[in-house]
């Protein structure tokens, strides 16, 4: 395809289409952008004329993306962020602007994981780190769309083809409960008989950590149901200490709790292990500050 055959649509029009799609109607989008409904309708028609296909199916009350519109917005989602990243790299490399590293850490990683992630950046004054702490899927989506430079998540079953795994780490779980005087709990309990009497605190259904635990339970011939689902292992440890139930949590998560904790670890013959992954985009190549940050990540 030569340049003359490329549709003349710019980032501004693409962003406008995206806002209308998110709003679900021209009226709502016009209200959000501060423009008039008629002017916004004309801009949409202009964009569709330039593209050569219909982006929205129109009804009397709403707009719905066509199949072509869905593909267009999905495949161009990263474009504004890639441009932003390129301009950021220009400012950093050519004009001495302080480098910014946008890092997303999955909510299912406890606070005790952070020292390893920021091992080489504790005293670094030449970079600024923007840290977010959403759910794992949002972290992956953020790296994929170039909103984030680096994502640290439990390794999912499949990695999008535009991403690569820079590091992998083993993260072992331990089973914890509130300390009891019952001698049976001080000995190794039979997981199959003991587990059915417990209130289990588990990660959310369909999360990577939940799948890891479910697969481990299956190997033991055990089936457990959650009394409560949480996406934070730090909160989970606190609830176990309050006597709200038992839980498998990352061993590292316990390091943030005082030695006088009322918690006890239970030996049930082995423990689950998940993998943690550091994700970056394959293309374009990350800025030097991002590469150095990733190289400095350490888990002991």
N, C-alpha and C positions, 0 to 999 in steps of 0.2 A: 504494500500500500504506500503510495507516495504522499508527500505532505499535503498536496492539494486535495486529496480525498479524505483527509482527517476532518472530523466535525469540529467546527470552531466553537467550542464551549470552554469557558474558563473556570477556575476554581470558585469564583464568586457565584456563578450560576449553579455549579454542582452543590455548593453549600446551601443555596436557596432550595434546591430540590430536596436535599436531605432534611432541611427544617420543615418543609411542608409534609414530607413523609412521616416525620416524627410527630407532628401536630395532628395529622389525620384529616385536616380540612384547611381550605384556603382561609376561611374566616379566623380560625385559631392561629394559623401561622401569621396572618396579617396583624393580628392583635399583638403577637409576640415580637414581631419585627418593627412595629410602629408604622407600617405602611397601610395603604388602602387595599381593599380586596380586589378591586378592578385592576390596579397596577400589578399586584402579585399574579393575577390570572394571566396578564399579558406577558409577564416574565416567564411563566411556565410554558406558555405557548411558544415563546421565542426559543427557549431551551429545546423543546421537542422538535421545533422546525430545524434547528441546527443539528440535532442528533439524527434526525431522519426516522424516528420512531416515537411511539407514545409511551410516556413514562408512567402516567396515571390513568386508571379507569375511573371515570367520574360518575358519581351518583348525585342525587339531589342534596344529600347532606354530608357526604364525605368523599375522600379520594383514597383509592387503593392502588398500590404499586402493581404494575403489570409484571409479567415474568421478566421482560427486558429491563424494566426499571429496577427490579430487585437485583439483577446481576450487575447493572451499572453501579448502583450505590454500594453493593457489597465489594466489588472489585476495585472501587476507587476510594474506599474508606481511608486508606493510609496516605493518600496523596497529599492532603494538607499538612499532615504530620511529617512526611518525608521532606517536603519543602521547608517546613519549620526547622527540621533537623539540619538541613543543608545550610540554611541561613545562620543557624546557631554555630555550625562548624566554621563558617566564614568569619563570624565575629570573634570566635575563640582563637582561630589560627592566624588571622590576618590583622586583627585589631586589639588583641590582648584582653578580650572579655573573659571574665572568670568562667571556667567550664561548669556546666550544670549536668548532673547525672540524675536521670529520673528512674527511680528504683521502685518496683512493686513487690512486696513481700506478702505471700498468701496469709490470710488470717489464721490458717490452720498451723502455721509455724509459731511457736511460743516466743515470748520475749527473750527467753534464754538462748534462742538461736542467733539473735542479732550480733553478739560479739564476734562470732565466726564470720558473719556476712560482712561486717565492717572492720575486720581485723586490721587491714592496712590503711584505713582511712580515719582512724581515731584522732590523729594529730595532723592530718592533711589540711592545709590552709589554702591550697590553690584550687580547690574544687568546692562546689556547692551541691549538696545532695537533696533532692526532693523525694521524700519517702511517702509512699501510700501503702495501705494495709487492707485491701479488699479481699474478696473471695478468690480462690484459685482461678476460676474460669475468667473472672474479670482481669486478673493479672495476665493470663495468656492472651486474652483479647487485646489488652493494652499494648503488649509487645508486638502482637501481630499488626495492629493498626499504627504502630510507631508512636503511640502516645507515651509509651515507656521505653527506656533504653535497655533495661534489665528486668527480668522477672525471676523470682525464686519461689518455686511451688513444689508440692509433692508431684513426682513424675507421673503424668497421666498415661493411660494405655496407648494413646496415639498423640504424636506431636505434629502440628500443622507443618506442611512442607516448606513454608517460608521461614520457619524457625529452626534454630539448632541448639543442642544441649552443650553448653560450654563446660559444665561440671556436673558430676553426680556424686551424691553422698548417701551413705547408709544411715538410717535414723531408726534406732531400736525403741520399741515400746516396752513399758513395764506395767504390770497390773497393780493397782493401788486400791486400798480401802481405808476406812477409819480404823485406828487401832482398837482392838477388842481384847478383853480378858479371856475370851473363849479359846481354849487350848487347840481346838480343831483348826482355827485360823492361823495359829502359829506354825502348825505343820503344813506340809504341802497338801492342799485340798484336791479332791477329785473334781476336775473342772466340770465334767458332765453332770454330776449330781449337785454340786455347789452352785453352779451358775444359774439354775432355774429359780433359786430362792432370792436372787439379788436384783436390786434396782440398777440397771445398767445405764450409764451415761455414755452416749456414743456420738461420733461426728454425724453431720447431716447425711441423709440417704443420697446415694449416687455420687457423693464426694469421693475423691481418690483415696483418702484415708479410711473412709468407711468401707470401701471395696477391699482394701488391704486387710482390715480386721475381719470382714465377713469371710474372705477366702481362708484366713487362718482358722477361724472357728470351724469352717467346713472340714478342714483337715483333721480336726479334733473330734469330729462328729457331734458338734455342739451347735445349737441354734438359740440365739438370744434376741430379745426384743428390747428396744430402747424405752426406758422410762422418761428419758429426756434427750433431746438432740441439741448439740451445741457446736458452733464452728470455731470456738476458742478453747484450746487445751489449757490455757492459763485459768480461765473461768472454771473449766471442768475440775481442775485440781482443787480449787477453792471450794467447790460444791462437795467434792468427796470429803474434804476436811470438815465440812459442816454436817456430814453424815447423810448426805442426800443420795448416796449410791456408791457403786464401784465403777472403775474405768480403766481402760488401757490408755496410757498417755506416753508421749515421747520421754525417754529417760532424761533427756536434756531439760525438759520442762520442770523437773523436780529441783534442779539446781537453784532456782530462784526462790525456793522456800527454806525457811529457817530450819536449823538442825533440830529444834525442839518441836517440830511439826508433829501433829497427831496422826500423821499418815503412816501406813505400813505397806511394804511391798510384798506381794504374794507370789510364791513360786508354784506355777502350774505346769511345769515341764515345757520350757521353751517360751518364746515370745515372738510376736509379729515384728516385721521390719519393713519399713517403707523406704523408698528412694526419694531424695530431694534433688531437684534439678535447677540449674541456673540457665535461663533461656535468653537468647538474643536473636535479633533478626539476621538472616544470612546476607541480605543485600538491603541497602548499601552497607559498606563496612562501617562499623561503629567508630565514633571519634576516639582519639588516642586516650582521653581521660576515661572513657567508658571501658576500653580494652584493659587499661591498667587497673581499674576498679575490679573488673571480673577476675583478672589474674591474681589479685590480692585476696580473694575470698578464701577462707580457710575454715575447715571443720576438723577438730581433733577427735 
